[in-house]
Amino acid sequence: MIKQYITLQMVLLSITSAIYIRDFTSVLLGGSAWIIPSLCFIWIIARNPKKFFFGEAVKLLLSAGLIICIISFIHIKTLSFLSGYIAAVSAAFLMPFKIKYDN
């Protein structure tokens, strides 16, 4: 299931990158601002499932930190960045449909 979640994030990010082909870097930075914290969350949960809320807090804080760093130090297109971020986040909302139809 975790592999499917990351794969769905990558697929949605690829589709968004194809739409904003001229601002490819901004889209990828937006997606990575959510995908990297998601991988960190998965790593924390895999080591100790009881640390779910700690992992979730780390994910949100890391995502906010990455967004602040990217916006502060890298020249990006805001709409493309947000589109990549939203595409990666939306995988969490689409995942229940993927699991439901795989069974």
TAMO-V991362 format. One record per helix or strand of 2 or more residues. SS is the DSSP state (~ for helix, > for strand). FROM is the first residue (numbers start at 1). TO is the last residue. If there is no record, write none. Layout:
SS & FROM & TO
SS & FROM & TO
This chain:
~ & 2 & 19
~ & 21 & 47
~ & 49 & 73
~ & 78 & 102
